[in-house]
Amino acid sequence: MADQRTPRTDGPARKRSIWPYALGVMFCIHASIVFITMTFASRTPANAEPDYYEKAVAWDEQAEDRLTAGREGWSRAVTIEGKTVTLALSDREGRGISGADIKAIAFHRIDALDRTEIVFEESIEGVYVGKLPARRVGLWDLRWTIQAVGAPRATFIETVEVH
């Protein structure tokens, strides 16, 4: 017959492990971080490209527009002084391209959803001037669209620094 022993009750009390409680606390902290992150992510606007789906569908046409200036032999120089943006546009022979319809979408890198359209006016032959509504200093992206007379539409992106 096997010796049946009874546990001793007169010894020191057995310590409980702290690990189950520590794991529970860590789980609660993790769940709180996830909850806070999801709350803020759902309340702030997405910093995504507007109309991104339509732009993705029309990618081939946009790629053609980006190549137009190179095929046409155009050269450009963008300068910025204060809030005045100047674009000098010339052809292969270095003559200014006159009569072009030039627009740019401007946005600061910190807030890509706050976009402003700038319409450029020709000041002298091949030199176009527009006002940048720069409310912040720093890097601004300008997405240019150029429609010159007798040429296909051209687009390019320029990053300028506003002081």
Backbone as CSV, one residue per row, in Angstrom:
resi,resn,N_x,N_y,N_z,CA_x,CA_y,CA_z,C_x,C_y,C_z
1,MET,0.824,-1.150,0.000,0.000,0.000,0.000,0.885,1.235,0.000
2,ALA,0.516,2.196,-0.796,1.333,3.400,-0.938,1.173,4.286,0.271
3,ASP,2.250,4.925,0.561,2.263,5.833,1.709,1.577,7.129,1.302
4,GLN,0.491,7.427,1.937,-0.235,8.646,1.620,0.144,9.715,2.620
5,ARG,0.668,10.791,2.047,1.107,11.871,2.917,0.157,13.051,2.777
6,THR,-0.009,13.720,3.805,-0.828,14.926,3.792,0.116,16.127,3.769
7,PRO,-0.283,17.180,3.054,0.589,18.346,3.007,0.723,18.982,4.376
8,ARG,1.871,19.555,4.576,2.126,20.189,5.865,1.475,21.560,5.891
9,THR,0.826,21.874,6.928,0.164,23.170,7.080,0.850,24.020,8.133
10,ASP,1.809,23.476,8.775,2.440,24.243,9.832,3.678,25.006,9.374
11,GLY,4.049,24.898,8.079,5.233,25.578,7.543,4.911,26.996,7.090
12,PRO,5.894,27.667,6.475,5.675,29.034,6.015,4.679,29.059,4.842
13,ALA,3.945,30.165,4.720,2.951,30.298,3.655,3.658,30.411,2.300
14,ARG,3.088,29.794,1.307,3.679,29.786,-0.021,3.443,31.149,-0.699
15,LYS,4.498,31.733,-1.315,4.379,33.019,-1.995,3.714,32.820,-3.343
16,ARG,2.837,33.747,-3.671,2.228,33.705,-4.988,3.145,34.413,-5.978
17,SER,3.144,33.947,-7.211,3.976,34.531,-8.254,3.372,35.854,-8.714
18,ILE,4.232,36.814,-9.001,3.794,38.130,-9.465,3.563,38.142,-10.970
19,TRP,4.070,37.161,-11.708,4.019,37.173,-13.173,2.605,37.202,-13.761
20,PRO,1.665,36.480,-13.236,0.322,36.606,-13.831,-0.235,38.030,-13.737
21,TYR,0.031,38.703,-12.627,-0.435,40.076,-12.471,0.335,41.025,-13.407
22,ALA,1.637,40.815,-13.525,2.453,41.650,-14.404,2.004,41.489,-15.853
23,LEU,1.710,40.279,-16.278,1.225,40.045,-17.634,-0.131,40.719,-17.846
24,GLY,-0.984,40.674,-16.870,-2.286,41.340,-16.964,-2.135,42.845,-17.089
25,VAL,-1.234,43.431,-16.299,-0.987,44.870,-16.373,-0.414,45.244,-17.740
26,MET,0.544,44.440,-18.245,1.120,44.724,-19.558,0.064,44.628,-20.664
27,PHE,-0.828,43.664,-20.561,-1.902,43.540,-21.545,-2.806,44.776,-21.510
28,CYS,-3.147,45.253,-20.309,-3.995,46.446,-20.191,-3.302,47.684,-20.771
29,ILE,-2.003,47.824,-20.542,-1.256,48.955,-21.098,-1.263,48.877,-22.618
30,HIS,-1.013,47.697,-23.154,-1.010,47.510,-24.601,-2.386,47.822,-25.202
31,ALA,-3.427,47.327,-24.579,-4.784,47.575,-25.078,-5.102,49.072,-25.022
32,SER,-4.639,49.762,-23.990,-4.863,51.204,-23.887,-4.146,51.958,-25.004
33,ILE,-2.913,51.574,-25.300,-2.160,52.222,-26.374,-2.856,52.008,-27.716
34,VAL,-3.321,50.806,-27.977,-4.030,50.517,-29.228,-5.314,51.343,-29.303
35,PHE,-6.058,51.430,-28.227,-7.299,52.193,-28.202,-7.035,53.672,-28.474
36,ILE,-6.044,54.242,-27.814,-5.717,55.661,-28.005,-5.264,55.912,-29.437
37,THR,-4.423,55.041,-29.975,-3.947,55.199,-31.350,-5.092,55.130,-32.341
38,MET,-5.972,54.174,-32.178,-7.104,54.039,-33.091,-8.053,55.241,-32.982
39,THR,-8.228,55.765,-31.790,-9.095,56.923,-31.603,-8.539,58.134,-32.343
40,PHE,-7.237,58.434,-32.157,-6.644,59.571,-32.846,-6.581,59.361,-34.351
41,ALA,-6.294,58.152,-34.786,-6.201,57.878,-36.226,-7.546,58.047,-36.912
42,SER,-8.614,57.722,-36.226,-9.928,57.834,-36.861,-10.490,59.250,-36.802
43,ARG,-9.954,60.108,-35.954,-10.465,61.472,-35.832,-9.708,62.486,-36.664
44,THR,-8.473,62.199,-37.051,-7.700,63.151,-37.844,-7.853,62.812,-39.315
45,PRO,-7.831,63.828,-40.180,-7.984,63.541,-41.608,-6.763,62.806,-42.145
46,ALA,-7.008,61.941,-43.093,-5.918,61.196,-43.707,-5.076,62.142,-44.550
47,ASN,-3.784,61.997,-44.466,-2.883,62.836,-45.238,-2.571,62.135,-46.560
48,ALA,-3.619,61.801,-47.279,-3.473,61.051,-48.517,-3.649,61.970,-49.717
49,GLU,-3.203,61.491,-50.831,-3.337,62.218,-52.093,-4.811,62.309,-52.475
50,PRO,-5.324,63.515,-52.706,-6.721,63.625,-53.152,-6.902,62.956,-54.518
51,ASP,-8.026,62.313,-54.696,-8.365,61.635,-55.952,-7.294,60.639,-56.381
52,TYR,-6.708,59.943,-55.421,-5.603,59.039,-55.741,-6.023,57.914,-56.679
53,TYR,-7.258,57.452,-56.585,-7.688,56.353,-57.447,-7.754,56.804,-58.908
54,GLU,-8.368,57.971,-59.136,-8.463,58.486,-60.498,-7.084,58.757,-61.082
55,LYS,-6.176,59.251,-60.237,-4.816,59.511,-60.695,-4.086,58.210,-61.022
56,ALA,-4.347,57.181,-60.252,-3.721,55.883,-60.531,-4.242,55.292,-61.832
57,VAL,-5.533,55.446,-62.091,-6.117,54.935,-63.333,-5.546,55.686,-64.538
58,ALA,-5.311,56.984,-64.387,-4.800,57.808,-65.486,-3.278,57.935,-65.450
59,TRP,-2.590,56.958,-64.888,-1.141,57.050,-64.712,-0.406,57.179,-66.046
60,ASP,-0.829,56.447,-67.061,-0.145,56.501,-68.357,-0.177,57.909,-68.947
61,GLU,-1.333,58.563,-68.872,-1.443,59.916,-69.399,-0.568,60.888,-68.604
62,GLN,-0.528,60.705,-67.288,0.302,61.578,-66.459,1.781,61.358,-66.747
63,ALA,2.162,60.111,-66.996,3.563,59.830,-67.342,3.929,60.515,-68.654
64,GLU,3.034,60.498,-69.624,3.258,61.202,-70.892,3.419,62.702,-70.655
65,ASP,2.572,63.271,-69.799,2.655,64.702,-69.491,4.001,65.056,-68.857
66,ARG,4.517,64.164,-68.003,5.800,64.424,-67.350,6.962,64.375,-68.345
67,LEU,6.808,63.638,-69.423,7.877,63.515,-70.416,7.827,64.593,-71.491
68,THR,6.745,65.327,-71.575,6.552,66.303,-72.648,7.660,67.346,-72.695
69,ALA,7.997,67.939,-71.559,8.988,69.019,-71.543,10.329,68.541,-72.094
70,GLY,10.725,67.329,-71.759,11.984,66.790,-72.270,11.928,66.536,-73.764
71,ARG,10.824,65.992,-74.243,10.685,65.725,-75.680,10.645,67.015,-76.488
72,GLU,10.009,68.026,-75.937,9.903,69.306,-76.633,11.198,70.113,-76.528
73,GLY,12.103,69.702,-75.643,13.366,70.417,-75.482,13.249,71.665,-74.627
74,TRP,12.227,71.745,-73.801,12.041,72.912,-72.962,13.026,72.877,-71.798
75,SER,13.409,74.037,-71.372,14.168,74.159,-70.128,13.428,75.146,-69.237
76,ARG,13.601,74.989,-67.957,12.868,75.827,-67.016,13.785,76.212,-65.862
77,ALA,13.472,77.336,-65.274,14.179,77.798,-64.086,13.145,78.403,-63.154
78,VAL,13.072,77.843,-61.956,12.119,78.323,-60.959,12.895,79.079,-59.887
79,THR,12.467,80.287,-59.603,13.067,81.067,-58.518,11.945,81.559,-57.614
80,ILE,12.296,81.770,-56.366,11.311,82.273,-55.409,11.976,83.363,-54.580
81,GLU,11.290,84.487,-54.505,11.740,85.618,-53.694,10.559,86.070,-52.862
82,GLY,10.648,85.873,-51.577,9.511,86.169,-50.705,8.375,85.225,-51.040
83,LYS,7.256,85.787,-51.479,6.109,84.966,-51.868,5.877,84.990,-53.379
84,THR,6.836,85.518,-54.123,6.723,85.591,-55.574,7.501,84.442,-56.200
85,VAL,6.798,83.641,-57.005,7.409,82.514,-57.698,7.527,82.896,-59.167
86,THR,8.723,82.705,-59.716,8.972,83.037,-61.111,9.410,81.787,-61.849
87,LEU,8.802,81.551,-63.012,9.172,80.440,-63.882,9.631,81.012,-65.211
88,ALA,10.888,80.718,-65.558,11.406,81.095,-66.870,11.379,79.841,-67.735
89,LEU,10.661,79.887,-68.833,10.446,78.733,-69.700,10.990,79.052,-71.094
90,SER,11.892,78.186,-71.592,12.477,78.432,-72.906,12.498,77.156,-73.738
91,ASP,12.607,77.333,-75.062,12.616,76.196,-75.983,14.048,75.724,-76.232
92,ARG,14.221,74.831,-77.225,15.546,74.265,-77.541,16.582,75.337,-77.876
93,GLU,16.156,76.371,-78.575,17.085,77.422,-79.002,17.313,78.468,-77.914
94,GLY,16.659,78.335,-76.767,16.831,79.284,-75.671,15.893,80.469,-75.724
95,ARG,14.963,80.468,-76.677,13.972,81.549,-76.748,12.861,81.287,-75.738
96,GLY,12.363,82.355,-75.150,11.284,82.230,-74.180,10.006,81.735,-74.841
97,ILE,9.291,80.846,-74.171,8.018,80.332,-74.678,6.923,81.266,-74.191
98,SER,6.290,81.917,-75.126,5.298,82.929,-74.796,3.887,82.373,-74.974
99,GLY,2.946,82.931,-74.220,1.535,82.598,-74.379,1.105,81.277,-73.764
100,ALA,1.890,80.725,-72.870,1.532,79.451,-72.241,0.550,79.675,-71.094
101,ASP,-0.292,78.687,-70.883,-1.219,78.693,-69.746,-0.545,77.882,-68.649
102,ILE,-0.150,78.544,-67.573,0.630,77.895,-66.521,-0.098,78.008,-65.194
103,LYS,-0.245,76.859,-64.546,-0.850,76.780,-63.211,0.011,75.867,-62.355
104,ALA,-0.084,76.055,-61.059,0.629,75.178,-60.126,-0.252,74.953,-58.900
105,ILE,-0.233,73.742,-58.413,-0.862,73.414,-57.136,0.249,73.445,-56.093
106,ALA,0.085,74.272,-55.065,1.108,74.444,-54.041,0.600,73.909,-52.708
107,PHE,1.486,73.187,-52.018,1.160,72.740,-50.665,2.435,72.575,-49.861
108,HIS,2.309,72.867,-48.573,3.428,72.710,-47.654,3.561,71.239,-47.302
109,ARG,4.766,70.791,-47.101,4.999,69.373,-46.830,4.376,68.917,-45.509
110,ILE,4.144,69.831,-44.588,3.583,69.440,-43.306,2.067,69.245,-43.377
111,ASP,1.428,69.843,-44.383,-0.021,69.741,-44.511,-0.378,69.597,-45.987
112,ALA,-0.226,68.389,-46.496,-0.423,68.145,-47.928,-1.876,68.266,-48.361
113,LEU,-2.810,68.321,-47.431,-4.211,68.462,-47.798,-4.621,69.919,-48.001
114,ASP,-3.828,70.843,-47.504,-4.114,72.270,-47.668,-3.435,72.744,-48.954
115,ARG,-4.153,72.606,-50.063,-3.609,72.904,-51.382,-4.197,74.189,-51.938
116,THR,-3.358,74.911,-52.652,-3.768,76.168,-53.254,-3.328,76.176,-54.710
117,GLU,-4.205,76.648,-55.575,-3.831,76.765,-56.988,-3.276,78.154,-57.250
118,ILE,-2.149,78.196,-57.930,-1.525,79.454,-58.314,-1.641,79.572,-59.829
119,VAL,-2.161,80.692,-60.301,-2.235,80.966,-61.731,-1.128,81.965,-62.053
120,PHE,-0.351,81.662,-63.082,0.794,82.493,-63.433,0.463,83.403,-64.612
121,GLU,0.964,84.620,-64.522,0.812,85.619,-65.583,2.173,85.854,-66.207
122,GLU,2.188,86.045,-67.507,3.449,86.295,-68.204,3.857,87.748,-67.987
123,SER,5.061,87.954,-67.467,5.543,89.317,-67.227,6.339,89.820,-68.432
124,ILE,7.277,89.024,-68.895,7.977,89.288,-70.153,8.006,87.974,-70.913
125,GLU,8.494,87.982,-72.144,8.437,86.782,-72.968,9.128,85.596,-72.288
126,GLY,8.341,84.570,-72.006,8.866,83.339,-71.423,9.063,83.365,-69.922
127,VAL,8.706,84.449,-69.262,8.858,84.557,-67.800,7.475,84.750,-67.199
128,TYR,7.117,83.833,-66.303,5.786,83.822,-65.703,5.920,84.021,-64.204
129,VAL,5.004,84.813,-63.635,5.069,85.185,-62.224,3.741,84.862,-61.545
130,GLY,3.837,84.314,-60.327,2.658,84.022,-59.521,2.966,84.246,-58.049
131,LYS,1.928,84.352,-57.248,2.080,84.571,-55.804,1.817,83.276,-55.055
132,LEU,2.773,82.899,-54.214,2.650,81.713,-53.367,2.037,82.142,-52.040
133,PRO,0.879,81.601,-51.681,0.259,81.997,-50.415,0.921,81.287,-49.238
134,ALA,2.199,81.519,-49.070,2.973,80.804,-48.053,2.633,81.334,-46.667
135,ARG,1.937,80.531,-45.921,1.612,80.879,-44.542,2.653,80.285,-43.589
136,ARG,3.514,79.428,-44.135,4.554,78.771,-43.337,5.876,78.849,-44.084
137,VAL,6.938,78.859,-43.334,8.256,78.707,-43.946,8.542,77.224,-44.076
138,GLY,9.485,76.888,-44.906,9.865,75.487,-45.084,9.701,75.038,-46.517
139,LEU,9.596,73.730,-46.706,9.519,73.157,-48.044,8.090,73.123,-48.562
140,TRP,7.920,73.630,-49.762,6.639,73.628,-50.456,6.804,72.843,-51.751
141,ASP,5.826,72.014,-52.070,5.801,71.315,-53.351,4.916,72.089,-54.309
142,LEU,5.406,72.266,-55.517,4.642,72.913,-56.575,4.452,71.897,-57.689
143,ARG,3.214,71.583,-58.009,2.893,70.665,-59.101,2.422,71.496,-60.282
144,TRP,3.279,71.635,-61.261,3.074,72.518,-62.387,2.317,71.825,-63.513
145,THR,1.472,72.589,-64.190,0.816,72.173,-65.423,1.024,73.298,-66.432
146,ILE,1.639,72.933,-67.559,1.954,73.926,-68.584,1.268,73.510,-69.885
147,GLN,0.493,74.410,-70.431,-0.132,74.182,-71.735,0.347,75.290,-72.657
148,ALA,1.379,74.975,-73.444,1.907,75.956,-74.393,1.131,75.858,-75.700
149,VAL,1.122,76.935,-76.439,0.407,76.986,-77.716,1.057,75.998,-78.693
150,GLY,0.231,75.110,-79.257,0.714,74.166,-80.258,1.550,73.026,-79.710
151,ALA,1.536,72.805,-78.393,2.326,71.718,-77.795,1.437,70.927,-76.846
152,PRO,1.784,69.667,-76.613,1.005,68.899,-75.644,1.228,69.425,-74.223
153,ARG,0.308,69.073,-73.344,0.398,69.506,-71.946,1.634,68.891,-71.294
154,ALA,2.280,69.669,-70.434,3.459,69.201,-69.708,3.232,69.404,-68.215
155,THR,3.741,68.495,-67.425,3.670,68.632,-65.969,5.042,68.342,-65.372
156,PHE,5.303,68.931,-64.231,6.499,68.606,-63.446,6.267,69.028,-62.012
157,ILE,7.088,68.499,-61.145,6.997,68.801,-59.713,8.292,69.466,-59.291
158,GLU,8.165,70.545,-58.570,9.324,71.292,-58.079,9.136,71.505,-56.578
159,THR,10.202,71.348,-55.827,10.171,71.631,-54.399,10.962,72.904,-54.164
160,VAL,10.335,73.865,-53.494,10.995,75.134,-53.206,11.009,75.349,-51.697
161,GLU,11.981,76.128,-51.261,12.070,76.439,-49.835,11.702,77.905,-49.620
162,VAL,10.739,78.116,-48.746,10.279,79.457,-48.419,10.924,79.856,-47.093
163,HIS,11.524,81.038,-47.075,12.191,81.537,-45.855,11.327,82.547,-45.157
